Amino acid sequence: MRGPNDIGGLNAGPVDTEPHNMSFWEKQVDALNMLLGAKGIRRTDENRRYIEMLGHDAYNTLSYYERWTASMSRLLIDKGYITQDEIDAKISDLRTRLGNDIASEDIKE
C-alpha cells in the first residue's frame, strides 16, 4: 500500500514551479523546525516519518508548512516535551484572544 507521499508514477497534474513567498507564519514554522534540529530534539528522518504518518486525508489537505506543524506537534508530544492538553489550551486561548479576526479553520488542531 502506498503512503500519502508515494505518488511516483501517478498522474498528479501540473507542478507549480513558480517561486513561493513565505508568509510570516511559514517562516516561523521553518525557524522552529531548524531550531528543533539544531537542539537535537528532532532528526530529519523523524520529521519525514511523522509527516508520512499523517495519513492520506491530512497529507492531501494540509499545506506544506501545515504538515510540518502537525509533524512537529506530534513529535514533541511523543517525546514528552509538551502535551496535547497544552496545545489545546493554547489554541483555545488564541481563539478567545483573536475572536472574529480569524476563522476557526485558520488554526489547525
C-alpha positions in Angstrom: 0.0 0.0 0.0 1.3 3.4 -1.0 1.9 6.1 1.7 0.4 9.5 1.1 3.7 10.8 -0.1 4.4 8.0 -2.6 2.9 9.3 -5.8 5.7 8.1 -8.2 4.2 7.1 -11.5 0.7 8.5 -10.7 -0.8 11.4 -12.7 -0.5 14.3 -10.3 -1.3 17.1 -12.7 0.9 20.1 -13.4 3.6 21.2 -10.9 3.6 24.8 -9.9 7.3 25.8 -10.3 6.8 29.5 -9.5 8.7 30.9 -6.5 6.7 31.0 -3.3 7.0 33.9 -1.0 6.8 32.5 2.5 4.2 34.1 4.8 5.3 35.2 8.3 3.8 32.1 10.0 5.6 29.8 7.5 8.9 31.5 8.3 8.2 30.9 12.0 7.5 27.2 11.4 10.6 26.8 9.3 12.7 28.5 12.0 11.2 26.3 14.7 11.9 23.2 12.7 15.5 24.3 12.2 15.8 25.1 15.9 14.5 21.7 16.9 17.0 20.1 14.6 19.9 22.2 15.9 19.0 21.4 19.5 18.9 17.6 18.7 15.2 17.3 19.5 14.3 16.0 16.1 16.2 14.4 13.2 15.4 14.8 9.5 14.3 11.2 9.3 11.9 11.7 12.2 10.4 14.8 10.6 9.8 12.9 7.4 8.4 9.8 9.1 5.9 11.9 11.2 4.8 13.8 8.1 4.2 10.5 6.3 2.3 9.2 9.3 -0.3 11.9 8.9 -2.3 9.7 6.6 -3.8 10.3 3.2 -6.5 12.8 4.2 -4.4 15.1 6.2 -1.4 14.8 3.9 -3.5 15.7 0.9 -5.4 18.6 2.5 -2.7 20.3 4.6 -0.3 22.7 3.1 3.4 22.1 3.2 4.0 24.0 6.4 0.8 22.8 8.0 2.2 19.3 7.6 5.4 20.4 9.3 3.4 21.9 12.1 1.3 18.8 12.6 4.5 16.7 12.5 6.4 18.8 15.0 3.4 18.8 17.4 3.1 15.0 17.3 6.8 14.5 17.7 7.0 16.9 20.7 4.1 15.2 22.3 5.6 11.7 21.7 8.9 12.8 23.2 7.3 14.3 26.2 8.2 18.0 25.6 4.5 19.1 25.5 1.1 17.5 25.9 -2.0 17.6 23.7 -3.8 19.4 26.6 -1.2 22.2 26.5 -1.7 22.5 22.7 -5.5 22.5 23.0 -5.3 25.2 25.8 -3.1 27.4 23.6 -5.4 27.1 20.6 -8.4 27.9 22.8 -6.6 30.9 24.2 -5.8 32.1 20.7 -9.3 31.7 19.5 -10.5 33.7 22.5 -8.0 36.5 22.1 -8.3 36.8 18.3 -12.1 36.3 18.2 -13.6 37.1 14.8 -10.2 38.3 13.4 -9.6 34.7 12.2 -11.8 31.8 11.1 -11.5 28.7 13.3 -10.2 26.7 10.4 -7.2 29.1 10.2 -5.9 27.4 13.4 -5.3 23.8 12.7 -5.6 21.4 15.6 
